[in-house]
Amino acid sequence: MSKIRLEEILKEKCKESGISIQELANKIGMSYSGLYSTLKNDTLKVSTLESIAEVLKVSILDIIISRYQVNDGPNFGWTCDNFIRDPQNSIVAKRFSTVSEKLDYYKDVFFTEVFSIDDYDTQMAAEMVYPFKHPDRPKYVFKKDNKLKFPDIPLNIRWLPYSKWPEIFKKEVRSFEYLFESFYFLIFNHNKLHIIDYLNEGLIIDSEVLTYYNKWLLLKDKSVLLNTSQYYPYGE
């Protein structure tokens, strides 16, 4: 999975909106050279990104999740942990008020990565590596031509943020237990959002979060986080 530069994404978004980068810069109160420099160096502030999203009439999430694309050949296993390793997600998550909102944001990004495989039934093998080595867990979350089938979610649904999905499709995906373990166990392992502190203090009562946290407590001493750089060195 490759990480696309914001410069390329905004060029495409501007094209879709029928304005130039120069017009975009003017509308957000920046010079063309200033905007170009921040895009080139990938140093755009979240506040500026919010202004850009407002001008282009898109969401920040729409811009950020567009940074990921699957362009690897068949049978290339992936761990789908960019959502943890990308520092920009940590910055954007801070814009939300509650832990629940921040967790929903991370989940939107995670599932967008998972469902960014366009053609998993034919040319591209849907092979997602389980992010932890554990004696009671498989090597793969999904594997083509295997009983670990990739979730069959319609294209028009899987390109929406997960938080916007109709409940019927959320229910379908929730049945893929190892997929949710991959998400929550990475969150717990890296203690994103200081969620473990909130859980230990009883400040989170969400049944889904609690279910996977209790499973994590049972498994964590036997789990070894894979060296995911062998699959996707961050930034490449």
MIMI-527076 format. One record per residue: residue number from 0; residue in one letter; x, y, z of N, C-alpha, C in turn. Coordinates in steps of 0.1 Angstrom, whole numbers, plus 5000, padded with zeros to 4 digits. Layout:
     n   res    nc1    nc2    nc3   cac1   cac2   cac3    cc1    cc2    cc3
   NUM     a      X      Y      Z      X      Y      Z      X      Y      Z
...
end
This chain:
     n   res    nc1    nc2    nc3   cac1   cac2   cac3    cc1    cc2    cc3
     0     m   5009   4988   5000   5000   5000   5000   5009   5012   5000
     1     s   5006   5021   4991   5014   5033   4990   5007   5045   4996
     2     k   5015   5055   5000   5010   5067   5006   5012   5078   4996
     3     i   5001   5084   4991   5001   5094   4981   5003   5108   4987
     4     r   5010   5116   4981   5013   5129   4986   5000   5138   4985
     5     l   4999   5147   4995   4987   5156   4996   4987   5164   4983
     6     e   4998   5168   4978   4999   5176   4966   4991   5170   4955
     7     e   4993   5157   4953   4986   5150   4942   4971   5149   4945
     8     i   4968   5146   4957   4954   5145   4961   4946   5158   4959
     9     l   4952   5169   4963   4945   5182   4962   4944   5186   4948
    10     k   4954   5183   4939   4953   5186   4925   4940   5179   4919
    11     e   4939   5166   4923   4927   5159   4918   4914   5164   4924
    12     k   4914   5168   4937   4902   5173   4943   4898   5187   4937
    13     c   4908   5195   4934   4906   5208   4927   4900   5206   4914
    14     k   4906   5196   4906   4901   5193   4893   4886   5189   4894
    15     e   4882   5181   4904   4869   5176   4905   4859   5188   4909
    16     s   4865   5198   4916   4857   5210   4920   4857   5221   4910
    17     g   4865   5219   4900   4866   5229   4889   4873   5242   4892
    18     i   4883   5241   4902   4891   5253   4905   4906   5249   4904
    19     s   4914   5259   4903   4929   5257   4903   4935   5257   4917
    20     i   4947   5253   4918   4954   5254   4930   4956   5268   4934
    21     q   4958   5277   4924   4959   5291   4927   4947   5297   4933
    22     e   4935   5293   4927   4922   5298   4933   4920   5292   4947
    23     l   4924   5280   4949   4923   5274   4962   4931   5281   4972
    24     a   4943   5285   4969   4952   5292   4977   4946   5306   4981
    25     n   4941   5313   4971   4934   5326   4974   4923   5324   4983
    26     k   4914   5314   4982   4903   5312   4990   4906   5309   5004
    27     i   4918   5303   5007   4921   5300   5021   4931   5310   5026
    28     g   4934   5321   5019   4942   5332   5024   4957   5328   5024
    29     m   4961   5320   5014   4976   5317   5013   4980   5321   4999
    30     s   4993   5323   4998   4999   5325   4985   5001   5312   4978
    31     y   5001   5312   4964   5003   5299   4957   5016   5293   4961
    32     s   5027   5301   4962   5040   5295   4966   5040   5289   4980
    33     g   5033   5296   4989   5032   5291   5003   5024   5278   5004
    34     l   5013   5277   4997   5005   5264   4996   5013   5253   4990
    35     y   5020   5257   4978   5027   5247   4971   5039   5241   4980
    36     s   5045   5250   4987   5056   5246   4995   5052   5236   5007
    37     t   5041   5240   5013   5036   5231   5024   5031   5217   5018
    38     l   5025   5217   5006   5021   5205   5000   5033   5197   4996
    39     k   5043   5203   4990   5055   5196   4985   5063   5190   4997
    40     n   5063   5197   5008   5070   5192   5020   5062   5184   5029
    41     d   5049   5183   5026   5039   5175   5034   5039   5180   5048
    42     t   5038   5194   5050   5038   5200   5063   5025   5208   5065
    43     l   5014   5204   5058   5002   5212   5059   4996   5210   5073
    44     k   4992   5222   5079   4986   5222   5092   4971   5217   5091
    45     v   4966   5210   5102   4953   5205   5102   4943   5217   5100
    46     s   4945   5228   5106   4936   5239   5105   4935   5244   5090
    47     t   4947   5243   5083   4947   5247   5069   4939   5236   5061
    48     l   4941   5224   5065   4934   5213   5058   4919   5214   5060
    49     e   4915   5219   5071   4901   5221   5074   4895   5232   5064
    50     s   4903   5243   5062   4899   5253   5053   4898   5248   5039
    51     i   4908   5240   5035   4908   5235   5022   4895   5226   5020
    52     a   4893   5217   5030   4881   5208   5029   4868   5216   5027
    53     e   4867   5227   5034   4855   5236   5034   4854   5242   5020
    54     v   4865   5246   5014   4864   5252   5001   4860   5242   4990
    55     l   4866   5230   4992   4864   5219   4982   4851   5212   4984
    56     k   4844   5215   4996   4832   5209   5000   4833   5193   5001
    57     v   4844   5190   5008   4847   5176   5011   4850   5175   5026
    58     s   4851   5163   5032   4855   5162   5045   4870   5160   5046
    59     i   4876   5163   5058   4890   5160   5060   4893   5146   5058
    60     l   4884   5137   5063   4886   5123   5062   4887   5119   5048
    61     d   4879   5125   5039   4879   5122   5025   4893   5124   5019
    62     i   4899   5135   5023   4913   5139   5018   4923   5129   5024
    63     i   4922   5126   5037   4932   5118   5043   4932   5104   5038
    64     i   4920   5098   5037   4919   5084   5033   4922   5082   5019
    65     s   4922   5093   5011   4926   5093   4997   4941   5091   4996
    66     r   4949   5092   5007   4963   5091   5007   4968   5077   5005
    67     y   4959   5068   5007   4962   5054   5006   4956   5047   4994
    68     q   4965   5039   4988   4960   5031   4976   4967   5018   4976
    69     v   4960   5008   4972   4966   4995   4971   4971   4993   4956
    70     n   4984   4992   4955   4989   4990   4941   4999   4979   4940
    71     d   4999   4970   4950   5008   4958   4950   5001   4947   4942
    72     g   5009   4938   4937   5004   4927   4929   4998   4916   4937
    73     p   4992   4906   4931   4985   4895   4938   4994   4889   4948
    74     n   4988   4883   4958   4994   4875   4968   5004   4883   4977
    75     f   5003   4896   4978   5011   4904   4987   5004   4906   5000
    76     g   5008   4899   5010   5001   4901   5023   5004   4915   5029
    77     w   4994   4920   5036   4996   4933   5042   4989   4933   5056
    78     t   4994   4941   5065   4990   4942   5078   4980   4953   5081
    79     c   4979   4962   5072   4969   4973   5073   4971   4981   5086
    80     d   4983   4985   5090   4985   4992   5102   4990   5007   5100
    81     n   4988   5012   5087   4992   5025   5085   4984   5035   5093
    82     f   4972   5031   5097   4963   5040   5105   4970   5043   5119
    83     i   4978   5034   5123   4985   5035   5136   4998   5043   5134
    84     r   5005   5041   5123   5018   5046   5121   5018   5060   5115
    85     d   5008   5064   5109   5007   5077   5103   5005   5088   5113
    86     p   5015   5097   5116   5014   5107   5126   5003   5117   5123
    87     q   4999   5119   5111   4988   5128   5108   4975   5124   5114
    88     n   4973   5111   5115   4960   5106   5121   4960   5110   5135
    89     s   4971   5109   5142   4971   5114   5156   4968   5128   5158
    90     i   4973   5136   5148   4970   5151   5149   4955   5153   5146
    91     v   4949   5147   5136   4935   5149   5133   4926   5144   5144
    92     a   4930   5133   5150   4922   5127   5161   4920   5137   5172
    93     k   4930   5145   5174   4930   5155   5185   4919   5166   5183
    94     r   4914   5166   5171   4904   5176   5168   4890   5172   5174
    95     f   4889   5159   5177   4876   5154   5183   4876   5155   5198
    96     s   4865   5157   5204   4864   5160   5218   4864   5147   5227
    97     t   4858   5136   5223   4857   5125   5231   4865   5113   5226
    98     v   4868   5104   5235   4875   5092   5231   4867   5084   5221
    99     s   4854   5084   5223   4846   5076   5213   4847   5082   5199
   100     e   4847   5095   5198   4848   5102   5185   4861   5099   5179
   101     k   4872   5100   5187   4885   5097   5182   4886   5083   5177
   102     l   4881   5073   5185   4881   5059   5181   4873   5057   5168
   103     d   4862   5064   5166   4854   5063   5154   4863   5068   5142
   104     y   4870   5079   5144   4879   5084   5134   4889   5073   5130
   105     y   4896   5067   5139   4906   5057   5136   4899   5045   5129
   106     k   4887   5042   5133   4881   5031   5127   4877   5034   5112
   107     d   4873   5046   5110   4870   5050   5096   4882   5049   5087
   108     v   4894   5053   5092   4906   5053   5084   4910   5038   5082
   109     f   4909   5030   5093   4913   5016   5092   4905   5008   5082
   110     f   4892   5010   5083   4883   5002   5073   4884   5007   5059
   111     t   4887   5020   5058   4890   5025   5044   4902   5018   5038
   112     e   4912   5016   5046   4924   5009   5041   4920   4995   5038
   113     v   4913   4988   5047   4909   4974   5045   4902   4973   5032
   114     f   4892   4982   5029   4883   4980   5018   4888   4988   5006
   115     s   4900   4992   5006   4906   4999   4994   4911   4989   4984
   116     i   4909   4976   4986   4912   4966   4976   4901   4966   4966
   117     d   4903   4970   4954   4892   4972   4944   4887   4959   4938
   118     d   4896   4949   4936   4892   4938   4928   4897   4925   4935
   119     y   4893   4923   4947   4898   4912   4955   4893   4899   4950
   120     d   4882   4898   4942   4877   4885   4937   4885   4880   4925
   121     t   4893   4889   4918   4899   4884   4906   4914   4886   4907
   122     q   4919   4897   4902   4934   4899   4900   4941   4901   4913
   123     m   4935   4908   4923   4942   4911   4935   4938   4902   4946
   124     a   4947   4895   4953   4944   4886   4963   4941   4894   4976
   125     a   4930   4891   4982   4927   4898   4995   4934   4890   5006
   126     e   4946   4894   5009   4954   4887   5019   4958   4898   5029
   127     m   4952   4897   5041   4956   4906   5051   4962   4898   5062
   128     v   4974   4902   5066   4982   4895   5076   4977   4899   5090
   129     y   4975   4889   5098   4971   4892   5112   4983   4899   5119
   130     p   4982   4910   5125   4993   4918   5129   5002   4913   5141
   131     f   4997   4902   5147   5004   4897   5158   5007   4882   5156
   132     k   5018   4878   5160   5021   4863   5160   5016   4857   5173
   133     h   5007   4848   5172   5001   4842   5184   4997   4828   5181
   134     p   5000   4819   5190   4997   4804   5188   4983   4801   5185
   135     d   4974   4809   5190   4959   4806   5188   4953   4815   5177
   136     r   4961   4821   5169   4956   4830   5158   4962   4826   5145
   137     p   4954   4828   5134   4960   4824   5120   4970   4834   5115
   138     k   4977   4831   5105   4986   4840   5099   4979   4852   5092
   139     y   4967   4848   5086   4960   4858   5078   4946   4861   5084
   140     v   4942   4873   5083   4928   4877   5086   4919   4873   5074
   141     f   4923   4876   5062   4917   4872   5050   4927   4865   5041
   142     k   4923   4856   5033   4931   4849   5024   4923   4844   5012
   143     k   4927   4848   5000   4919   4844   4988   4920   4829   4987
   144     d   4909   4824   4982   4908   4809   4980   4910   4802   4993
   145     n   4904   4807   5003   4906   4801   5017   4893   4804   5024
   146     k   4891   4796   5035   4879   4798   5043   4879   4812   5050
   147     l   4891   4818   5051   4891   4832   5056   4887   4842   5046
   148     k   4875   4842   5042   4870   4850   5031   4869   4865   5034
   149     f   4872   4873   5023   4871   4887   5025   4856   4891   5025
   150     p   4853   4901   5034   4839   4905   5035   4833   4910   5022
   151     d   4821   4905   5019   4815   4909   5006   4806   4921   5009
   152     i   4812   4933   5007   4805   4945   5010   4804   4953   4996
   153     p   4792   4958   4992   4791   4965   4980   4800   4977   4978
   154     l   4804   4979   4966   4814   4990   4963   4809   5003   4968
   155     n   4797   5006   4966   4792   5020   4970   4791   5021   4985
   156     i   4792   5010   4993   4792   5011   5007   4806   5011   5012
   157     r   4815   5003   5007   4828   5002   5013   4837   5014   5010
   158     w   4833   5023   5001   4840   5035   4999   4835   5047   5008
   159     l   4825   5044   5016   4820   5054   5026   4828   5052   5039
   160     p   4830   5062   5047   4836   5060   5060   4827   5050   5068
   161     y   4833   5041   5075   4826   5030   5082   4815   5036   5091
   162     s   4817   5048   5097   4807   5054   5106   4794   5057   5099
   163     k   4795   5058   5085   4784   5062   5077   4777   5049   5071
   164     w   4782   5038   5074   4776   5025   5068   4762   5023   5074
   165     p   4753   5017   5067   4741   5012   5072   4744   5001   5082
   166     e   4736   4999   5092   4739   4990   5103   4739   4975   5097
   167     i   4732   4972   5087   4732   4958   5082   4746   4954   5077
   168     f   4753   4964   5071   4767   4961   5066   4777   4961   5078
   169     k   4775   4969   5087   4783   4969   5099   4782   4956   5106
   170     k   4770   4951   5107   4768   4938   5113   4775   4927   5106
   171     e   4775   4927   5093   4782   4917   5084   4797   4917   5087
   172     v   4803   4929   5088   4817   4930   5090   4821   4926   5105
   173     r   4812   4929   5114   4815   4926   5128   4816   4911   5130
   174     s   4811   4903   5121   4812   4889   5122   4827   4884   5119
   175     f   4835   4893   5113   4849   4890   5110   4857   4893   5122
   176     e   4858   4884   5132   4863   4887   5145   4878   4891   5144
   177     y   4886   4884   5136   4900   4887   5135   4903   4900   5129
   178     l   4894   4905   5121   4895   4919   5115   4894   4929   5127
   179     f   4884   4927   5135   4882   4937   5146   4893   4935   5157
   180     e   4898   4923   5158   4910   4921   5167   4922   4929   5162
   181     s   4924   4928   5149   4935   4935   5143   4934   4950   5146
   182     f   4922   4956   5145   4920   4970   5148   4922   4973   5163
   183     y   4915   4967   5171   4915   4970   5185   4928   4966   5192
   184     f   4934   4955   5188   4947   4950   5194   4958   4960   5191
   185     l   4958   4966   5179   4968   4976   5175   4966   4988   5184
   186     i   4953   4992   5185   4950   5004   5193   4955   5002   5208
   187     f   4952   4990   5213   4956   4987   5227   4971   4986   5228
   188     n   4977   4979   5219   4992   4977   5219   4999   4990   5219
   189     h   4995   4999   5211   5002   5012   5211   4995   5023   5221
   190     n   4985   5018   5228   4978   5027   5237   4974   5040   5231
   191     k   4969   5039   5219   4964   5051   5212   4953   5057   5220
   192     l   4953   5070   5220   4942   5078   5227   4942   5076   5242
   193     h   4953   5070   5247   4953   5066   5262   4941   5058   5266
   194     i   4936   5050   5256   4924   5043   5259   4924   5033   5270
   195     i   4936   5028   5272   4938   5018   5283   4936   5025   5297
   196     d   4940   5037   5298   4938   5044   5310   4923   5046   5313
   197     y   4916   5050   5302   4902   5052   5304   4895   5039   5307
   198     l   4899   5028   5301   4893   5016   5303   4895   5011   5318
   199     n   4907   5013   5322   4911   5008   5336   4904   5017   5347
   200     e   4900   5029   5343   4893   5038   5352   4878   5036   5351
   201     g   4874   5027   5342   4859   5025   5340   4852   5036   5333
   202     l   4859   5044   5326   4853   5056   5319   4848   5052   5305
   203     i   4850   5040   5301   4845   5036   5288   4836   5024   5291
   204     i   4824   5024   5286   4814   5013   5289   4809   5007   5276
   205     d   4815   5011   5264   4811   5006   5252   4813   4991   5251
   206     s   4803   4983   5249   4804   4968   5249   4814   4963   5239
   207     e   4815   4968   5227   4824   4963   5217   4838   4966   5222
   208     v   4841   4978   5227   4855   4981   5231   4859   4972   5243
   209     l   4849   4970   5253   4852   4962   5264   4854   4947   5260
   210     t   4847   4942   5251   4848   4928   5246   4862   4926   5241
   211     y   4867   4935   5232   4880   4933   5227   4891   4936   5236
   212     y   4889   4945   5246   4899   4948   5256   4901   4935   5265
   213     n   4890   4929   5269   4891   4917   5277   4898   4906   5269
   214     k   4896   4905   5256   4903   4895   5248   4918   4898   5248
   215     w   4921   4911   5246   4934   4915   5246   4942   4912   5258
   216     l   4935   4914   5270   4942   4911   5283   4945   4896   5284
   217     l   4937   4888   5278   4939   4873   5278   4951   4869   5269
   218     l   4952   4876   5258   4961   4872   5248   4975   4880   5247
   219     k   4975   4891   5254   4987   4900   5251   5000   4894   5255
   220     d   5000   4886   5266   5013   4881   5271   5019   4871   5261
   221     k   5010   4865   5252   5015   4855   5243   5017   4861   5229
   222     s   5013   4874   5227   5013   4881   5214   5026   4888   5211
   223     v   5030   4887   5199   5042   4894   5195   5039   4902   5183
   224     l   5040   4915   5183   5037   4924   5172   5047   4921   5161
   225     l   5041   4918   5149   5050   4915   5138   5058   4927   5134
   226     n   5070   4925   5128   5078   4936   5122   5071   4940   5109
   227     t   5062   4949   5110   5054   4952   5099   5061   4960   5088
   228     s   5073   4965   5091   5081   4972   5081   5085   4963   5070
   229     q   5085   4950   5072   5088   4941   5061   5077   4940   5051
   230     y   5065   4945   5055   5054   4946   5045   5053   4960   5039
   231     y   5052   4970   5048   5051   4984   5044   5059   4993   5052
   232     p   5072   4995   5048   5079   5005   5055   5072   5019   5054
   233     y   5070   5025   5066   5062   5037   5066   5068   5048   5057
   234     g   5059   5054   5049   5063   5065   5040   5067   5061   5026
   235     e   5067   5048   5023   5071   5043   5010   5058   5040   5002
end
